[in-house]
Structure formats: structure tokens, C-alpha cells
């Protein structure tokens, strides 16, 4: 029987790598809770086959399971793997979803604002069709990914930005409005991501769900934040003043519609919604009728510790669905190996 090891970023751990032994209680640790690989030639060869399409990495946190610390796994698609997922989604649904990888070299990684400046020129060719929105997953290699949706309603073009880590960049993001001067640019308020690896999976999940939300523009407009409505506290007034400059008339913040809160790793992000909204009937990703409150309750919560050893909670939806993405990518890679498709005039497929 081939030996097995746990994979993860072990270099920053004080304790030795934890191994699952034969004496561990049966059924207590799910295979998806950690990464393992058979150390035989066949398994190594199979792993190399998919290396181009995704990376299996630890999420950067430790999970306590049966008195053992295990690093939860997340399967992060590469630009090639993400392209496979996007092509598969488009073929199945006929929605217009695109993956745009901006990485051209190994130079310094530009800021999100610089990336949007570059993307603003590229986006000129994207059509604004009231009946056919366009979703774009903006990536830079394996660095931060951002989902963007182009929509049109009542003669107005909308650029909806669903950045999973927008909380600390609201002031800087205002400049993005100048890159799309003929559009209403809207950014979700708040950070919903807790780990450092799930943004690509989040971007795919958010956009594929956004296509199915009825009257998304209406719901976003109804949740626009009035930053100038200062609260009674001085601190809140200072924040409102700071985020209102510089003035950009076509840029606004909005609270995430409840249908799109399902990827949130931080429960605090979800609890920004009202109690009434938490009870509103919505569909989960399998089409079942539920409520946002029940959806968040059913998501497994992983106990994690950050570098300061402060324990917090993280909803593990993105960790779990990333494993589903990995398996689908494998299927698509295997299908291409069997049927690589027609050969073009230039010899490409």
C-alpha cells in the first residue's frame, strides 16, 4: 500500500506535520478536510497531468480536528483551469462569462486600480445588452481576482464590481469611475473574504449566480449606501467625509443583495443585512428554496487561528466548492485528451 502524506504550507508551523493514523476514530475526518496524495508513480503522473490547471494548497489557517491541527485545503484554479470552467459554464448555460488574465510578465503586481485602468480600455468592446449581461473574471495570474458584471437597464450602462476584499479600498476604488465615464460604476461595500486563496473561486461563484438573480440592478440600486448621511457619532461622520473624496459622480457603494452573500467567509459580512432580508425566500445554488439565514447556518464553519493565535470562524463554502471545481476541471482535461477538437488553419485546436 503506497504511503501517504498531508500537503500544506508547513514551513511556518511550530509543530511537526500531523498524520492520520490507523488509531484515529473512523468517520471523524472527511477526506476533503485535508490534502493527501499517494506517493506512487501512477499518482505522481496523474498529478502532473493537471498541474497546469489548478493548485491544491493549504488555506493558511489551522483546523482543530480530533486534537490534531490540519490545514483546510482549497483548490485554486490557474488561468488555464479557470478558462476551462468558464468555457464549460458558457456551453451549459449560454450566458456570456469571460476570464481575462492580465498577467503578461513576472514584473511587479499592479494595484487593483491600475488593473482596472488597463481593463477600462479593453472593456470598450464589451456590449451593454439589457437582455444579455456580460460577466468578467479579472485575474492576474494567481493573484487577486475580481468579478465584474456589465449590464444595461433603462438606457443606463452599469459596471458592477463584486470585489471580495473591497472593504479597505473604497476610497481608492472611486477612481475606477473615471475609467468608465459613460457608465454607472458600483462597488459592493465590505470584505467577505477571510483567507488568502479563495478569491478566484469566489469570483466564479458570484458571477455564475448573479446571472440568475431577478432584477439585479433594481436590488443593487435599492441597497445603495448614502455615504453623506452622517451618523450622530463623530467617528462615523469622519468616515463618511473621507470616503466621499475625491468626487466621482458615477461611482456608488452598495450592500450585497442577499442572493449573493452565499460565498461570504465572514459572518459579519452577512449580518449587515436586515432581519427581514435574512428570512426572505431565496434559491440556493442547487435550486432549492431556502432563506439566507438557513443557508449560512447549513454551511460548515471551520475554526481557524490566525498568526496572532486569535480564534475566529470562517464559513467553508468556498473551500468545499473548490473541490467540486477541481473534479470538474479534471473531467474537462480528460475529455480534451480524448477529443482535442478540430484543428484550425494554423494548426491550433
Secondary structure as a PSIPRED ss2 file (coil, helix, strand):
# PSIPRED VFORMAT (PSIPRED V4.0)

   1 X C   1.000  0.000  0.000
   2 X C   1.000  0.000  0.000
   3 X C   1.000  0.000  0.000
   4 X E   0.000  0.000  1.000
   5 X E   0.000  0.000  1.000
   6 X E   0.000  0.000  1.000
   7 X E   0.000  0.000  1.000
   8 X C   1.000  0.000  0.000
   9 X C   1.000  0.000  0.000
  10 X C   1.000  0.000  0.000
  11 X C   1.000  0.000  0.000
  12 X C   1.000  0.000  0.000
  13 X C   1.000  0.000  0.000
  14 X C   1.000  0.000  0.000
  15 X C   1.000  0.000  0.000
  16 X C   1.000  0.000  0.000
  17 X C   1.000  0.000  0.000
  18 X C   1.000  0.000  0.000
  19 X C   1.000  0.000  0.000
  20 X C   1.000  0.000  0.000
  21 X C   1.000  0.000  0.000
  22 X C   1.000  0.000  0.000
  23 X C   1.000  0.000  0.000
  24 X C   1.000  0.000  0.000
  25 X C   1.000  0.000  0.000
  26 X C   1.000  0.000  0.000
  27 X C   1.000  0.000  0.000
  28 X C   1.000  0.000  0.000
  29 X C   1.000  0.000  0.000
  30 X C   1.000  0.000  0.000
  31 X H   0.000  1.000  0.000
  32 X H   0.000  1.000  0.000
  33 X H   0.000  1.000  0.000
  34 X C   1.000  0.000  0.000
  35 X E   0.000  0.000  1.000
  36 X E   0.000  0.000  1.000
  37 X E   0.000  0.000  1.000
  38 X E   0.000  0.000  1.000
  39 X C   1.000  0.000  0.000
  40 X C   1.000  0.000  0.000
  41 X H   0.000  1.000  0.000
  42 X H   0.000  1.000  0.000
  43 X H   0.000  1.000  0.000
  44 X H   0.000  1.000  0.000
  45 X H   0.000  1.000  0.000
  46 X H   0.000  1.000  0.000
  47 X H   0.000  1.000  0.000
  48 X H   0.000  1.000  0.000
  49 X H   0.000  1.000  0.000
  50 X H   0.000  1.000  0.000
  51 X C   1.000  0.000  0.000
  52 X C   1.000  0.000  0.000
  53 X C   1.000  0.000  0.000
  54 X E   0.000  0.000  1.000
  55 X E   0.000  0.000  1.000
  56 X E   0.000  0.000  1.000
  57 X E   0.000  0.000  1.000
  58 X E   0.000  0.000  1.000
  59 X C   1.000  0.000  0.000
  60 X C   1.000  0.000  0.000
  61 X C   1.000  0.000  0.000
  62 X C   1.000  0.000  0.000
  63 X E   0.000  0.000  1.000
  64 X E   0.000  0.000  1.000
  65 X E   0.000  0.000  1.000
  66 X C   1.000  0.000  0.000
  67 X C   1.000  0.000  0.000
  68 X E   0.000  0.000  1.000
  69 X E   0.000  0.000  1.000
  70 X E   0.000  0.000  1.000
  71 X C   1.000  0.000  0.000
  72 X C   1.000  0.000  0.000
  73 X E   0.000  0.000  1.000
  74 X E   0.000  0.000  1.000
  75 X E   0.000  0.000  1.000
  76 X E   0.000  0.000  1.000
  77 X E   0.000  0.000  1.000
  78 X C   1.000  0.000  0.000
  79 X H   0.000  1.000  0.000
  80 X H   0.000  1.000  0.000
  81 X H   0.000  1.000  0.000
  82 X H   0.000  1.000  0.000
  83 X H   0.000  1.000  0.000
  84 X H   0.000  1.000  0.000
  85 X H   0.000  1.000  0.000
  86 X H   0.000  1.000  0.000
  87 X H   0.000  1.000  0.000
  88 X H   0.000  1.000  0.000
  89 X H   0.000  1.000  0.000
  90 X H   0.000  1.000  0.000
  91 X H   0.000  1.000  0.000
  92 X H   0.000  1.000  0.000
  93 X H   0.000  1.000  0.000
  94 X C   1.000  0.000  0.000
  95 X C   1.000  0.000  0.000
  96 X E   0.000  0.000  1.000
  97 X E   0.000  0.000  1.000
  98 X E   0.000  0.000  1.000
  99 X E   0.000  0.000  1.000
 100 X E   0.000  0.000  1.000
 101 X E   0.000  0.000  1.000
 102 X C   1.000  0.000  0.000
 103 X C   1.000  0.000  0.000
 104 X C   1.000  0.000  0.000
 105 X C   1.000  0.000  0.000
 106 X C   1.000  0.000  0.000
 107 X C   1.000  0.000  0.000
 108 X C   1.000  0.000  0.000
 109 X C   1.000  0.000  0.000
 110 X C   1.000  0.000  0.000
 111 X C   1.000  0.000  0.000
 112 X H   0.000  1.000  0.000
 113 X H   0.000  1.000  0.000
 114 X H   0.000  1.000  0.000
 115 X H   0.000  1.000  0.000
 116 X H   0.000  1.000  0.000
 117 X H   0.000  1.000  0.000
 118 X H   0.000  1.000  0.000
 119 X H   0.000  1.000  0.000
 120 X H   0.000  1.000  0.000
 121 X H   0.000  1.000  0.000
 122 X H   0.000  1.000  0.000
 123 X H   0.000  1.000  0.000
 124 X H   0.000  1.000  0.000
 125 X H   0.000  1.000  0.000
 126 X C   1.000  0.000  0.000
 127 X C   1.000  0.000  0.000
 128 X C   1.000  0.000  0.000
 129 X E   0.000  0.000  1.000
 130 X C   1.000  0.000  0.000
 131 X C   1.000  0.000  0.000
 132 X E   0.000  0.000  1.000
 133 X C   1.000  0.000  0.000
 134 X E   0.000  0.000  1.000
 135 X E   0.000  0.000  1.000
 136 X E   0.000  0.000  1.000
 137 X E   0.000  0.000  1.000
 138 X E   0.000  0.000  1.000
 139 X E   0.000  0.000  1.000
 140 X C   1.000  0.000  0.000
 141 X C   1.000  0.000  0.000
 142 X C   1.000  0.000  0.000
 143 X C   1.000  0.000  0.000
 144 X C   1.000  0.000  0.000
 145 X C   1.000  0.000  0.000
 146 X E   0.000  0.000  1.000
 147 X E   0.000  0.000  1.000
 148 X E   0.000  0.000  1.000
 149 X E   0.000  0.000  1.000
 150 X E   0.000  0.000  1.000
 151 X E   0.000  0.000  1.000
 152 X E   0.000  0.000  1.000
 153 X E   0.000  0.000  1.000
 154 X C   1.000  0.000  0.000
 155 X C   1.000  0.000  0.000
 156 X E   0.000  0.000  1.000
 157 X E   0.000  0.000  1.000
 158 X E   0.000  0.000  1.000
 159 X E   0.000  0.000  1.000
 160 X E   0.000  0.000  1.000
 161 X E   0.000  0.000  1.000
 162 X C   1.000  0.000  0.000
 163 X C   1.000  0.000  0.000
 164 X C   1.000  0.000  0.000
 165 X E   0.000  0.000  1.000
 166 X H   0.000  1.000  0.000
 167 X H   0.000  1.000  0.000
 168 X H   0.000  1.000  0.000
 169 X C   1.000  0.000  0.000
 170 X H   0.000  1.000  0.000
 171 X H   0.000  1.000  0.000
 172 X H   0.000  1.000  0.000
 173 X H   0.000  1.000  0.000
 174 X C   1.000  0.000  0.000
 175 X C   1.000  0.000  0.000
 176 X H   0.000  1.000  0.000
 177 X H   0.000  1.000  0.000
 178 X H   0.000  1.000  0.000
 179 X H   0.000  1.000  0.000
 180 X C   1.000  0.000  0.000
 181 X C   1.000  0.000  0.000
 182 X C   1.000  0.000  0.000
 183 X C   1.000  0.000  0.000
 184 X E   0.000  0.000  1.000
 185 X E   0.000  0.000  1.000
 186 X E   0.000  0.000  1.000
 187 X E   0.000  0.000  1.000
 188 X E   0.000  0.000  1.000
 189 X C   1.000  0.000  0.000
 190 X C   1.000  0.000  0.000
 191 X E   0.000  0.000  1.000
 192 X C   1.000  0.000  0.000
 193 X C   1.000  0.000  0.000
 194 X C   1.000  0.000  0.000
 195 X C   1.000  0.000  0.000
 196 X C   1.000  0.000  0.000
 197 X C   1.000  0.000  0.000
 198 X C   1.000  0.000  0.000
 199 X H   0.000  1.000  0.000
 200 X H   0.000  1.000  0.000
 201 X H   0.000  1.000  0.000
 202 X H   0.000  1.000  0.000
 203 X H   0.000  1.000  0.000
 204 X H   0.000  1.000  0.000
 205 X H   0.000  1.000  0.000
 206 X H   0.000  1.000  0.000
 207 X H   0.000  1.000  0.000
 208 X H   0.000  1.000  0.000
 209 X H   0.000  1.000  0.000
 210 X H   0.000  1.000  0.000
 211 X C   1.000  0.000  0.000
 212 X C   1.000  0.000  0.000
 213 X C   1.000  0.000  0.000
 214 X C   1.000  0.000  0.000
 215 X C   1.000  0.000  0.000
 216 X H   0.000  1.000  0.000
 217 X H   0.000  1.000  0.000
 218 X H   0.000  1.000  0.000
 219 X H   0.000  1.000  0.000
 220 X H   0.000  1.000  0.000
 221 X H   0.000  1.000  0.000
 222 X H   0.000  1.000  0.000
 223 X C   1.000  0.000  0.000
 224 X E   0.000  0.000  1.000
 225 X C   1.000  0.000  0.000
 226 X C   1.000  0.000  0.000
 227 X C   1.000  0.000  0.000
 228 X C   1.000  0.000  0.000
 229 X C   1.000  0.000  0.000
 230 X C   1.000  0.000  0.000
 231 X C   1.000  0.000  0.000
 232 X C   1.000  0.000  0.000
 233 X C   1.000  0.000  0.000
 234 X H   0.000  1.000  0.000
 235 X H   0.000  1.000  0.000
 236 X H   0.000  1.000  0.000
 237 X H   0.000  1.000  0.000
 238 X H   0.000  1.000  0.000
 239 X H   0.000  1.000  0.000
 240 X H   0.000  1.000  0.000
 241 X H   0.000  1.000  0.000
 242 X H   0.000  1.000  0.000
 243 X H   0.000  1.000  0.000
 244 X C   1.000  0.000  0.000
 245 X C   1.000  0.000  0.000
 246 X C   1.000  0.000  0.000
 247 X C   1.000  0.000  0.000
 248 X C   1.000  0.000  0.000
 249 X C   1.000  0.000  0.000
 250 X C   1.000  0.000  0.000
 251 X E   0.000  0.000  1.000
 252 X E   0.000  0.000  1.000
 253 X E   0.000  0.000  1.000
 254 X E   0.000  0.000  1.000
 255 X C   1.000  0.000  0.000
 256 X C   1.000  0.000  0.000
 257 X C   1.000  0.000  0.000
 258 X H   0.000  1.000  0.000
 259 X H   0.000  1.000  0.000
 260 X H   0.000  1.000  0.000
 261 X C   1.000  0.000  0.000
 262 X C   1.000  0.000  0.000
 263 X C   1.000  0.000  0.000
 264 X C   1.000  0.000  0.000
 265 X C   1.000  0.000  0.000
 266 X C   1.000  0.000  0.000
 267 X H   0.000  1.000  0.000
 268 X H   0.000  1.000  0.000
 269 X H   0.000  1.000  0.000
 270 X H   0.000  1.000  0.000
 271 X C   1.000  0.000  0.000
 272 X C   1.000  0.000  0.000
 273 X C   1.000  0.000  0.000
 274 X C   1.000  0.000  0.000
 275 X H   0.000  1.000  0.000
 276 X H   0.000  1.000  0.000
 277 X H   0.000  1.000  0.000
 278 X H   0.000  1.000  0.000
 279 X C   1.000  0.000  0.000
 280 X C   1.000  0.000  0.000
 281 X E   0.000  0.000  1.000
 282 X E   0.000  0.000  1.000
 283 X E   0.000  0.000  1.000
 284 X C   1.000  0.000  0.000
 285 X C   1.000  0.000  0.000
 286 X C   1.000  0.000  0.000
 287 X C   1.000  0.000  0.000
 288 X C   1.000  0.000  0.000
 289 X E   0.000  0.000  1.000
 290 X E   0.000  0.000  1.000
 291 X E   0.000  0.000  1.000
 292 X H   0.000  1.000  0.000
 293 X H   0.000  1.000  0.000
 294 X H   0.000  1.000  0.000
 295 X H   0.000  1.000  0.000
 296 X H   0.000  1.000  0.000
 297 X H   0.000  1.000  0.000
 298 X H   0.000  1.000  0.000
 299 X C   1.000  0.000  0.000
 300 X C   1.000  0.000  0.000
 301 X E   0.000  0.000  1.000
 302 X E   0.000  0.000  1.000
 303 X E   0.000  0.000  1.000
 304 X E   0.000  0.000  1.000
 305 X E   0.000  0.000  1.000
 306 X C   1.000  0.000  0.000
 307 X C   1.000  0.000  0.000
 308 X C   1.000  0.000  0.000
 309 X C   1.000  0.000  0.000
 310 X C   1.000  0.000  0.000
 311 X E   0.000  0.000  1.000
 312 X E   0.000  0.000  1.000
 313 X E   0.000  0.000  1.000
 314 X E   0.000  0.000  1.000
 315 X E   0.000  0.000  1.000
 316 X C   1.000  0.000  0.000
 317 X H   0.000  1.000  0.000
 318 X H   0.000  1.000  0.000
 319 X H   0.000  1.000  0.000
 320 X H   0.000  1.000  0.000
 321 X H   0.000  1.000  0.000
 322 X H   0.000  1.000  0.000
 323 X H   0.000  1.000  0.000
 324 X H   0.000  1.000  0.000
 325 X H   0.000  1.000  0.000
 326 X H   0.000  1.000  0.000
 327 X H   0.000  1.000  0.000
 328 X H   0.000  1.000  0.000
 329 X H   0.000  1.000  0.000
 330 X H   0.000  1.000  0.000
 331 X H   0.000  1.000  0.000
 332 X H   0.000  1.000  0.000
 333 X H   0.000  1.000  0.000
 334 X H   0.000  1.000  0.000
 335 X H   0.000  1.000  0.000
 336 X H   0.000  1.000  0.000
 337 X H   0.000  1.000  0.000
 338 X H   0.000  1.000  0.000
 339 X C   1.000  0.000  0.000
 340 X C   1.000  0.000  0.000
 341 X C   1.000  0.000  0.000
 342 X C   1.000  0.000  0.000
 343 X C   1.000  0.000  0.000
 344 X C   1.000  0.000  0.000
 345 X C   1.000  0.000  0.000
 346 X C   1.000  0.000  0.000
 347 X C   1.000  0.000  0.000
 348 X C   1.000  0.000  0.000
 349 X C   1.000  0.000  0.000
